[in-house]
């Protein structure tokens, strides 16, 4: 039986989207011919011709009409492969198809390929996973059990632009994460709850600091109480497009427990409209990857002076013992200040050889840094004694081993439905590099902005993602857990470390979980997850 794929309008963008999740099956299911349409033109070609292009880069004579869209990036989309553990592959794909995100992407594919039924698509996925140990685009054409498929590439290009291997790798192991990181049924008991506001009355104030040497204006919100001057100073730094109010609820919580918190805001230098730009690798200037960590270093110098001056904050700014909490791009800052080595040489190679579909939005941001002249750089600040990175945009900027240089205890938050900084490449694989002590907080089903203050964040970054951002009341348990775990983590640098250590346990995280919001806390990944992270690498 022959099956045909008809491409309506210009391009092969949808095939690139399929590269993210679908793979081949045995030759008995293979289509012999493809029927390609280009406006009023229609041409039938052999599937083997497209395969030859994918493998060699050579454009056969039958494909010359389409040479304008047969780019190296498109070829990478055809050959990009999601490796699967043979023992888990079928189960991972089944879990993916059952997930809300999997259902959403299947429905999106059907908009671009309206002749495909949901059952037919699901069958193609399942056959692909069953008969191969990996997923790629060419073979899915062979796997879909239908004689002909019509694809509207105008719709498909929009879908493909939002899909990426890293996100779907994470989705594929979502249920595996939940099961493997489960703490079991043991009950958690404690004499107090660190997620509840403390007894201290919180005071707030705002100051503006100006670094004239670099022409940087840095607004800072301070939160403090009758703070112990020996307690660590907490600095909160937001991500791309976010302001200093992004984690205001967390700042108030920590201040109510006797800590002094400074929430900073970096100059916003992105140009309007660049989120939809054809050149997303230029969202911010390359200098920002150095300037942002140095903003914090500059402020610590200023805080040290302020600590000695008469006023409400005198004696409350312990700049020799600083805990940095950063979200997204701010998470990168926290890790850089904690000692992670920046490896621009490795980042340049990744950005040079990877295609747009190989990258996630966090990679787009980081590829702007390739214009930096350095190959290796350390921004380690010894005043930073702890780092909390929430949904950090880690990507490739620390290379394959730059995170091994981190010199402080580290806490990482990862969210399984994060499309902007997907867990697989941005947190899970990097977590393996980090030295101990380290903690991984995993929130099953949450998104990039789930930890944000419900009343204090708005930005274009929240628009147009593949999945709807899950925020507000429905993810309140995550914010509550973050309050308790952050306090317990920071207290590890104080004489109260032992009192708060029980709250850095899997049992504590599980005690705040909900059936639709599983929460996990671990100090290491189980062997099966470590194996998967090693196997599921894009080639």
Secondary structure by P-SEA (a helix, b strand, c coil): cbbbbbbccccaaaaaaaccccccccccccccbbbbbcccbbbbbbaaaaaaaacccccccccccccccccaaaaaaaacccccccccaaaaaaaaaacaaaaaaaaaaaaacccccaaaaaaaaaaaaacccccccaaaaacccccbbbbaaaaaaaaaaaccaaaaaaaaaaaaaaaaaccccbbbbccccccccccbbbbbbbbbbbccccbbbbbbbbbbcccccccbbbbbbbccccccccaaaaaaaaaaabbbbbbbbcccccccccccccccccccccccaaaaaaaaaaaaaaaaaaaaccccccccccccbbbbbbccaaaaaaaaaabbbbcaaaaaaaaaccccccccaaaaaaaaaccccccccccccccccbbbbcccccccccccccccccccbbbbbbbccccccccccccaaaaaaccccbbbbbbcccccccccccccccccccccccccccccccaaaaaaaaaaaaaaaaaccccccccccccccaaaaaaaccccbbbbbbccccaaaaaaaaacccc
